[in-house]
Amino acid sequence: ADAQVELYYNDSEKLATSNTGIDVTGDCTITGANSGTLTIIAPTDNAGLILKGGFSDSGAEEANIGFYQNTTAKWQLGNASDNSFKLYNYATSSYAMIVDATGEADFDNAIKVSGGIAAHQTNKGVISFESNTLLIRSYGASAGNGLIQFNVAGGGGSADVAAMTIEANKDVTVEDGNLVIGTAGKGIDFSA
């Protein structure tokens, strides 16, 4: 009554009870009458779902969650062998988002922004869209700090350089190069 229980299929152990729960060897499929749900309940502490790719070897394996519609794969979410976190879109056969091991994120398409921020920030840059206005905010370490800098000329592994800076005091500095007005008869209007 106090020992573990094993369940075998074709002389191979598939399920075993232990003092901490159950161990399943092989695939586990949950099928409901109309829908299937896996619920994890932790009565007094945190709940978690842990995926361990390559648990029994030393290789750099992946751990992923796949999302299907009927029998067609739609999305995959997980970590890759290079320790990056990726969101894969099967419809475009490409990664929609990659967060590398340093925390930097790459996106494969446009980023659309709507809505404002709940509170002002410290040491952060924020892009929001409020009242038909795209807002680019720069919050420094303390009040009155924070600037926006536009850099160009990088690529192919080469370093970029500052082209224009909007200072915290609202001064705009063209770091190098000319301010070019692209349409004849137009210029800087000081009438305001």
C-alpha positions in Angstrom: 0.0 0.0 0.0 2.9 2.3 0.7 5.1 1.4 -2.3 5.2 2.8 -5.8 3.1 1.4 -8.6 4.3 0.8 -12.2 2.2 0.5 -15.4 3.8 -1.4 -18.3 3.0 -1.7 -22.0 4.7 -4.6 -23.9 7.1 -5.1 -21.1 8.1 -1.5 -21.1 7.4 0.8 -18.1 5.2 3.8 -19.1 3.9 5.2 -15.9 5.1 5.0 -12.3 4.0 6.6 -9.0 6.4 8.0 -6.5 6.4 9.9 -3.3 6.3 13.2 -5.2 3.7 12.3 -8.0 3.9 10.3 -11.2 6.6 9.7 -13.9 5.5 9.1 -17.5 7.9 7.6 -20.0 6.9 8.3 -23.6 4.3 10.6 -25.1 1.3 11.8 -23.2 -1.9 12.7 -25.1 -4.9 14.4 -23.4 -8.2 14.0 -25.3 -11.5 15.3 -24.0 -15.0 14.8 -25.3 -14.9 18.1 -27.1 -11.7 19.8 -25.8 -8.6 18.9 -23.8 -7.2 20.9 -21.0 -4.1 20.4 -18.9 -4.5 22.3 -15.5 -1.6 22.7 -13.1 -2.7 23.7 -9.6 -0.3 24.7 -6.8 -2.4 25.3 -3.7 0.1 27.4 -1.7 3.1 28.0 -4.0 4.1 28.8 -7.6 3.0 26.6 -10.5 5.2 25.9 -13.4 5.5 23.9 -16.6 9.1 22.8 -17.2 10.4 21.5 -20.5 13.9 19.8 -20.5 15.3 19.1 -23.9 18.3 16.7 -24.0 17.9 16.0 -20.3 19.9 12.8 -20.5 22.8 14.0 -22.7 25.2 17.0 -22.8 24.2 18.3 -26.2 22.6 21.7 -26.9 19.0 20.5 -27.4 15.8 22.5 -27.8 12.6 22.7 -25.8 9.5 23.9 -27.7 5.8 24.2 -27.4 3.9 23.7 -30.7 0.5 25.2 -31.5 -1.7 23.5 -34.0 -5.1 24.3 -35.7 -6.7 21.0 -36.5 -3.7 19.0 -37.8 -1.8 22.0 -39.2 1.2 23.5 -37.3 0.8 27.3 -36.8 3.3 28.5 -34.3 6.2 27.2 -32.2 7.5 28.8 -29.0 10.7 27.7 -27.3 14.4 28.0 -26.8 16.9 27.0 -29.5 20.3 25.3 -29.2 22.1 28.7 -29.2 20.2 29.6 -26.0 18.0 32.0 -27.8 14.2 32.2 -27.3 12.2 32.0 -30.5 8.7 32.4 -31.8 8.3 30.6 -35.2 5.6 31.2 -37.7 4.8 28.2 -39.8 2.7 30.3 -42.2 5.8 32.3 -43.3 8.4 29.6 -42.5 10.3 32.2 -40.5 11.0 33.3 -37.0 8.6 36.2 -36.1 10.7 37.0 -33.0 14.1 36.0 -31.7 15.5 37.0 -28.3 19.2 36.1 -28.1 21.2 35.0 -25.1 22.0 38.7 -24.3 18.3 39.7 -24.2 18.4 41.6 -27.5 15.3 41.0 -29.7 14.9 40.7 -33.5 11.6 40.9 -35.3 11.0 39.6 -38.8 8.3 42.2 -39.6 6.8 45.5 -38.6 6.1 46.3 -35.0 2.7 47.9 -34.5 2.1 50.0 -31.4 -1.2 51.2 -29.9 -2.1 52.5 -26.5 -0.3 54.6 -23.9 1.9 53.8 -20.9 0.5 53.2 -17.5 3.3 55.1 -15.7 6.5 57.1 -16.5 9.7 55.2 -16.4 13.4 55.3 -15.3 16.3 54.3 -17.5 14.0 53.2 -20.3 13.0 54.2 -23.9 9.3 53.9 -24.6 7.3 53.9 -27.9 3.5 54.4 -27.6 0.6 55.7 -29.6 -1.9 58.0 -28.0 -4.5 60.5 -29.4 -3.4 59.9 -33.0 0.2 60.6 -32.1 3.2 58.3 -32.2 5.3 59.1 -29.1 9.0 58.2 -28.6 10.0 58.8 -25.1 13.4 58.8 -23.4 13.6 58.4 -19.6 16.9 59.0 -18.0 18.2 57.8 -14.6 16.8 61.0 -13.0 14.3 63.7 -13.7 15.3 66.0 -16.5 17.6 63.5 -18.2 17.1 61.3 -21.2 17.9 62.1 -24.8 17.0 60.6 -28.2 19.8 59.9 -30.7 19.5 58.8 -34.3 22.4 56.7 -35.5 23.2 55.7 -39.1 25.9 54.2 -41.3 26.2 50.9 -39.5 25.8 47.5 -41.2 27.8 44.5 -42.2 29.2 44.4 -38.7 30.5 48.0 -38.8 29.8 50.5 -36.1 27.1 53.2 -36.5 27.6 56.9 -35.9 25.4 59.6 -34.3 23.6 61.7 -37.0 21.1 63.7 -34.9 20.4 64.2 -31.2 17.4 65.6 -29.4 18.7 66.7 -26.0 16.8 66.7 -22.7 16.6 70.5 -22.9 14.8 70.1 -26.3 17.8 71.3 -28.3 18.3 69.4 -31.6 21.8 68.8 -32.8 22.8 67.6 -36.3 26.0 65.8 -35.3 27.6 65.7 -38.8 26.4 66.5 -42.3 23.9 69.0 -43.6 20.2 69.7 -42.9 18.7 69.2 -46.4 15.2 70.4 -47.3 14.0 68.0 -50.0 11.4 70.2 -51.6 12.1 73.5 -53.4 10.5 76.5 -51.8 10.3 74.8 -48.4 12.4 75.6 -45.4 12.3 76.2 -41.6 9.3 78.2 -40.5 9.9 80.5 -37.5 6.4 82.0 -37.6 5.2 80.0 -34.6 
